[in-house]
Amino acid sequence: MRAFLPRTLALLCSQRPGRLELPLARMKVKILQWHAVASWTWDAQDETCGICRMAFDGCCPDCKFPGDDCPLIWGACNHAFHLHCILKWVNSQTSTPLCPMCRREWQFKG
Amino acid sequence: MTSSSSPARKMLSKIACNRLQKELAEWQASPPGGFNYKVSDNLQRWIIEVSGAEGTLYAGEKYQLQVDFPEHYPMEAPQVIFMNPAPMHPHIYSNGHICLDILYDSWSPAMTVSSVCISILSMLSSSPAKERPADNDRYVRNCRNGRSPKETRWWFHDDKV
């Protein structure tokens, strides 16, 4: 997971602590307290799972909550899927399972 | 007493239902060229009209594909057959069954109805002659009682057509 700092917060953080210099009016701002809000996203090349076609930042059709409850998993070939989706595929295969995207032998990335 | 030629079909799973709704929405937003989905309220059976591509043996001709989805689609391939009359093609039997690996052994859950349709049109377009497979009569006789092509053990021997 990768967290992004909102722009304004990043701006504030780039200033020296406790002081914010504003270009026109010279005034001192003292930050007493701040509340950080971050967003997260999966760092996958695609936006949707190739099996269920749901967004990676959402969850597979069997889950309710994205994130740790419905994680992404990468194969040795670097293709990502919802863990629950690729497990259904791998378990449904009687012979060696192949990556649904590139047909190389499916192996979980170590 | 009644009898049905098609095997009893199980209801679509939640995943299958979800994915098909997405595929249908994507299809309606940008349908693959040469195909026309016949609107119905049955998500589990799609009827798709195919138009032969210009400059090929099938130019100006129209055929219909019947696509049936199994309970565990997309972990299992859909059953795709041509409705009567099926195009004359070295890999299409007169009962509509299609000898195309991605519909059986080489199916992948990353494929969609749209990508399957494009493969079928490409197979039609590259046909050198309008003829039936050499073993057509024997195969069709073996398929009486409405056997699904998914029960056939296919032999894929020609990757040119």
Interface residues (C-beta under 8 A of the other chain):
Chain A: G50 I51 C52 R53 M54 C60 P61 D62 C85 K88 W89 S92 L98 P100 M101 R103
Chain B: K14 I15 N18 R19 K22 E23 H72 P74 M75 E76 S108 P109 A110
